Amino acid sequence: MEQLSKKPLFNPEGDIDISSRRIINGNTTNLNDFNNLKYTWTSDWYRQAMNNFWVPEEINMSQDVKDYPNLPYAERRAYDKILSFLIFLDSIQTANLPNISNYVTANEINLCLSIQIFHEALHSQSYSYMLDTICEPQERTDVLYQWKNDEHLLRRNTFIGDLYNDFQKSQDPFTFTKTLIANYILEGIYFYSGFMFFYNLGRNGLMPGSVQEIRYINRDENTHLWLFKNIILELKKEEPQLFTPDKIEVYREMIKEGCEQEIAWGHYVIGDDVAGLNKQMITDYIKYLGNLRCDAIGFENIYEGYDNEPENMKWVSQYSNANLIKTDFFEARSSAYAKSSAIIDDL
């Protein structure tokens, strides 16, 4: 099978004509030229993502220290397991994005991926800060490694982890594209039941510091989702052989599997035991997200009858969009992405 060309580090013979630039198998010089871009949307993305800068330790966790020991059993269990899962997701993203970047031959996109890698590392820092603040050291370690020891959680991680590992073994264009779709699933579906749970805590008046951390993380993840959506759409134009009907069906099945994993996880970790959420709400919301993600990259929906955001879940968007955070973030005011000293009130 055809193998991707790994971008050279030093390549004075690379193309300088931007019309020759490609997502994969191009001949890049690796020059960071911000004035000559083929994918012009990356310029605004880069600047917006840079303006997302924030510091986890700026968020006040004092109320969380009081709330955490008094959470009902179901909510504390969900908090621990979901946080463990989110820690895993951001950690594997930090490790895997350089593998993707090694085979992307459009330098402006690699610049964006570099910012995303920083964001993912920052998110891992924020989860550690949350745990360090509210937990004793042994509790912190127990939570950190639930992703490895809980069979339900490990099953979820294995789905994405195996897809990422496949690209380590075979750097062909189809496996590369599946890795992009896996990243799209992670950013666009896997994070969201976790975000949903934390926002539900917020509307119940609990763990406000944790909720603010998640809202900043959610803001970053929206930009990552937008980035990978556009990488996939550009690849569709440049490499149509990777998007034949049979291959698109593979990608759609991947998205459906991601949704089914997310639904099963939500039922296990949240179920009907957390005030304000239940299994049906989780199911309806994740199926809606699956269709939304398919539609954004030009695929047919995977769930009939789930085209609109469920009425009883609109509060999730209200929390995540509270500072004009939107999936299409270019609709937002630039002030929505500026670092602010007013952490409590600006989101």
N, C-alpha and C positions, 0 to 999 in steps of 0.2 A: 504494500500500500504506500502511496505517495507520502513522504514525510515533509513536515514544515521545515523551512529554513530558519535556523536560529539567528537572530540578528547579531551581526558582528559588533564588537565593542569599538574597534577603530576601523573605519572604512572610508578612506579618502576617495575611493572610486564610486561611492554611493551617488544616487540620483539627487540632483538639486532641483529638478523640474517637479513642482508639486503635483502636476497632473499624473505623474508616474507613481505617486505615493499610494500604498495599499495597506489595508489592515494586516494582512499576512502575506508572506513571500515577496515583500518589496525589497528594494535595495537602499536601505536607509544610511544616511551619514551619521545619524544620532545627534545632529546639531539641534540645539534648542533655540529655534528661530520663532519668536512669538509674532513676527510680522508677516510670515509667509506660511499660511495654514491651508491645507486642503479641507480639513474638517473644521470649518469656521466656528461651529457651535462650541468647540472645546475652549475657545477663548473666554467666553462668558462663564462656562462651567468652572473653569480653573479659578477665575477671580471670585466667583460666588463661593466656591468650596473653601478657598483661602479665608474668606471673611467669616466662615463658620467657626473660626477658632474659639475655643473655650477651654477652661481648666476645671477638671472635676472637683478639686478641693475647694473651689469658690462656692460650692453649693452647701447650704447649711443642713446638716443631718441631725441636729439636736432632737427634733421631734421624733425622728425615726428610731433613735436610741430608746426613747420611751415607748414607742408603739410596738416595736418588733417583739419584745418578750410577751406582750399582751395580745398579739394576733391570735384569733381562733386557730385551732389546729390545722384546719383545711387551708386557710390562707397562708399560714407560716410554711406549711409543707409546699404549697404551690410557689411561694416566694423563693424558697431555697432551690427547688428543682428547676424552675424557669431561669433563675439567675445562673445556675450551673450550665444550663443549655446555652444561654446567651454568651457566657464566658467562652464556651467551646467554639461557638460560631465565629466570634470576632478573632479568636486565636487562630483558627484554621484559615480565616481570610487573610490575616497578616502574613501567614506562611505561604499561602497559595498564590496570592496576587503577583509576586515576583515571577512565578513560573509562567503565568499568562503573559506578563510583560516581556519575558524573554523571547517570545515568538510574535509579538506585535511589532510591525515594522513602520508604524506611523508614530512619529515621535511626539506629536501633540497629544495623542491618546495615552502614550506612556507617561507623560507629565501628569495627566489626570489620575492615572493609576497610582502614581507616586503619592499624590495627595490622599487618595483613598487608603493606601497602606498606613499612612500616618494616622488617619481617622480611626482605623480599626485598632491600632495600638493604643490610641487614646481611650477608646471604649473599654478595652481590657483594663486599662488603668482605672477607669471610673468604677468598674465592677469591683475591683480590688479595694478601692476606697470605700465603697458601700459596705463591703463585708468587714473590712478592718474597723469600721466605725461601729457597726451594730453587733458584731460577733466576738466571742472569745476565740483565741488562736485555733483551738481544736475544732470548734464549730466551723470556722472559716475553711479549714482544710477539708472537712467533711463535705461542705457545700461545693467547694472547688472541684472535687473529684466524683461527684454524683454522676456527671456525664459519662464516666467510665464504668461505674459500678451498678447503676440502675439499668436493668435490662431493657426497659422501655425507652429510656433515653439513649442508650447505646445503639438500639435499633435505628433510631432516627439519625443519629450521627453517622452510622455506617452507610446509609443511603448516599449522603453527600460526600462523606469521606472516601468511599469507594470510587465515586465518579472523579473526584480530584486525583486519587491515586492512579486511575486509568491513564490520565494524561501524563503522569510521570513515566509510565511504561511505554506509551505509544504516542508520539507527537505528530499524528496525522491530522489533516484538516477536520475530519468528521469528529474525532475525539476532542479536538480543540473546541469545536462548536458546541458539543455536548457539555464541555466544561463551562463555556459561557452561559449556557442555559441553566446549568447547575448553580452558578453564581447568581443568576437572575432569580431562581427559585429561592435561594437562601435570602437574598436581599428583599425580595418582593412578597414572600409567603411565610418563610420560616420565622422571621423576626416578629410577625404580627400578632400571633396569639400571646406571645410574651408581652409585647407592648400593651395589648388589650387588657391583660391581667393587671398590669401596673396602673393603667389609667382607671380601671375599676376601683383599685385601692384609693386613688385620688378622689374619685367622686364619692367615695364613702368616708372621706376625710382622714385617711390613713397614709402614713409613710410619705409625706410631702417631698422630702429631700430625694428619695428614690424616684418618685414620679418626675421630678425636675431633671434628674440625671437621664432618665429614659427619654424625656422629650427632646433634650439636646441630641441624644444618640439617634432618635427617630429622625430628627432634622437632617443629620448627616446621612443616614441610610436612604432617605428620599433622594438625595443627590446621587448616591451610588446606584440606586435603582435606575434613575434617569440615564446615568452614564452607560450602564450595560444595555439598557434598551436601545440606545443609539448606536452602540458598537454592533449589536446584533443587526439592526436595520441597515447599517452601512455594509456589513458583511453580506447581507442578502443581495444588495445591489452588485457587489463586486464578485461574489462567488455563488452564483445562482445554483450551481451543481450541488451545493451543500443544503439547498432548501427545496429539493424535489419533494413531491407529495409523500413518498415513503419516509424520507428523512424528517419531514415536518411532523409526521405521525409519531415518530420516535420522540421528538421534542415535546409534543403535546402529552404523550404518555408519561414523560418525565415530570411535567408540570402537574398532571393529575396525580401521580404517585406522591409528589411533594405535598399536594393538598390532602390526600388521604392520610399521609403520615402526620400532618399537622392536626387534622381532625381527631385522629386516634390519640395523639399526644394531649390535645386539649381536653378530651374526655377523661383521660387518665389523671392528668395533673390538676384540672379544675373541676370537671364533672358538674354535678348539681349541688355541690357542697359549699360554694363560695357565693356569698350574698351579692346579687346583681348580675350573675352570669349563670348560664346553664348549657347543657350539651347542645340543645337545639340552636341557641344563639351562636355558639361556636361553629357548628356545622354550617349554618346559613352564611355566616360571615366569611369563612374560609372558601366556600364554593364561589361566593361573589368575587373574592380576591383572585381566585384561579381564573375566572372568566376575564376579569379586568386585566390581568397580566397577559393572557393570550391575545386579547384584543389589541393591546398596545404594540405588539410585535407582528400583527397581521395574521394571527392564527385563529381558526374557528374556536368558539367556546367549547369548554369541556363539560359544562353542566347546564342542562336545559332549565330555564326558569329562574336563573340567578344573575340576571343582568343588572339589577339595581341594588344599591346599598340597602341592606335591611333596615327598616325604620327603627327597630329597637337597638341598632348598633351605631346610629349616627353620632352618638357621643364619643365614639372612638376617634372619628375624624375631627370632632370639635377639640378634643385634647391635643391631637397631633398637629392640628392646623391653628393652634391658638395664637401663634405669632405670624399668621399668614404662611404657615408651613404647608406647602402644597406638593403633590407628586410632580406636577410640572412647575418647578420652582421658579422659572423665569416669569411667571405671572405675579410673583411676590415682590414687594418693595425691597429695595436693597437694604433698608434698615432692618429688615427681618433677619438678615444674615450677619449683621455686624456684632462683634463681641460687645457685650454690655456688662456694666458693673451692677446693674439692677437685676440680679439673677432671679429673684422671686417673682417680680412683676412683669418681666419683659416677654414672657412666652404666653 
